[in-house]
Amino acid sequence: MSTKSLFQIHLFLGYVAWLLCFGAYILPWLKSMDRIKAHRAIATLHSFRFFGLVFILPGVVGAHLPASFATFAAYGDLATGLLAMLALMTIRIARVFWLFVVIFNLTGMADLILDYYHAIQAGLPAQAEELGAAYAIPIIYVPLLMITHVFALYLLARPQRNEAQAIAGQPRTSPNSPSS
């Protein structure tokens, strides 16, 4: 089987496995918490995207990994990871937190989409062995990142309750219950 075919099968099955895992375990867990905690969990996962700098680390990736893919992927991941960290650091400042949540998810999703584009343009699937030890990133890590970005954007689009109450740790009140 060709390198290109193996890479495409691995990538496809990475999405299938993560979608099954996400649907069975992660989605129910995220749905059981309020929006802030769910976004905080997603931001925590994405804060490790600085690891994408490995695409430009000699000795980890092959010498012939296309620079048109590697450089953009490395710095796009770094930017997304830093934005996720900023979201986590601003959790107590609601407007700033939500701004960083939106920005890191849009930036991160755009980065992944553009990484796919650059990989295809550079013929990366046919030379996937050049990923070296970083081969696991697009196969195992990227599908989870994309799935969580999609879910985060879904959560952002849903109607929201008073976020200030959640940050302060105050209990929820229903519209029909008296407030004190």
ChimeraX attribute file (.defattr): number of C-alpha atoms within 10 A of each C-alpha:
attribute: neighborCount
match mode: 1-to-1
recipient: residues
	/A:1	5
	/A:2	10
	/A:3	14
	/A:4	16
	/A:5	12
	/A:6	14
	/A:7	20
	/A:8	16
	/A:9	12
	/A:10	16
	/A:11	18
	/A:12	13
	/A:13	15
	/A:14	19
	/A:15	19
	/A:16	13
	/A:17	14
	/A:18	19
	/A:19	17
	/A:20	11
	/A:21	13
	/A:22	17
	/A:23	12
	/A:24	11
	/A:25	11
	/A:26	15
	/A:27	15
	/A:28	11
	/A:29	12
	/A:30	17
	/A:31	12
	/A:32	11
	/A:33	11
	/A:34	13
	/A:35	19
	/A:36	19
	/A:37	16
	/A:38	19
	/A:39	28
	/A:40	18
	/A:41	15
	/A:42	21
	/A:43	27
	/A:44	16
	/A:45	16
	/A:46	26
	/A:47	23
	/A:48	16
	/A:49	25
	/A:50	17
	/A:51	15
	/A:52	23
	/A:53	17
	/A:54	19
	/A:55	28
	/A:56	20
	/A:57	14
	/A:58	10
	/A:59	10
	/A:60	15
	/A:61	19
	/A:62	19
	/A:63	14
	/A:64	10
	/A:65	23
	/A:66	19
	/A:67	15
	/A:68	13
	/A:69	22
	/A:70	22
	/A:71	18
	/A:72	19
	/A:73	24
	/A:74	21
	/A:75	18
	/A:76	24
	/A:77	26
	/A:78	21
	/A:79	20
	/A:80	27
	/A:81	25
	/A:82	20
	/A:83	25
	/A:84	29
	/A:85	22
	/A:86	19
	/A:87	27
	/A:88	20
	/A:89	13
	/A:90	16
	/A:91	18
	/A:92	13
	/A:93	12
	/A:94	15
	/A:95	13
	/A:96	15
	/A:97	21
	/A:98	18
	/A:99	14
	/A:100	23
	/A:101	28
	/A:102	20
	/A:103	16
	/A:104	25
	/A:105	26
	/A:106	16
	/A:107	19
	/A:108	25
	/A:109	21
	/A:110	16
	/A:111	21
	/A:112	20
	/A:113	13
	/A:114	16
	/A:115	22
	/A:116	16
	/A:117	13
	/A:118	19
	/A:119	21
	/A:120	13
	/A:121	13
	/A:122	16
	/A:123	15
	/A:124	20
	/A:125	20
	/A:126	17
	/A:127	17
	/A:128	19
	/A:129	18
	/A:130	19
	/A:131	23
	/A:132	15
	/A:133	14
	/A:134	19
	/A:135	17
	/A:136	14
	/A:137	15
	/A:138	19
	/A:139	19
	/A:140	17
	/A:141	15
	/A:142	18
	/A:143	22
	/A:144	21
	/A:145	21
	/A:146	19
	/A:147	15
	/A:148	23
	/A:149	25
	/A:150	15
	/A:151	18
	/A:152	20
	/A:153	16
	/A:154	10
	/A:155	16
	/A:156	15
	/A:157	9
	/A:158	9
	/A:159	6
	/A:160	10
	/A:161	12
	/A:162	9
	/A:163	15
	/A:164	14
	/A:165	12
	/A:166	15
	/A:167	14
	/A:168	9
	/A:169	9
	/A:170	9
	/A:171	8
	/A:172	11
	/A:173	12
	/A:174	8
	/A:175	7
	/A:176	6
	/A:177	8
	/A:178	7
	/A:179	7
	/A:180	3
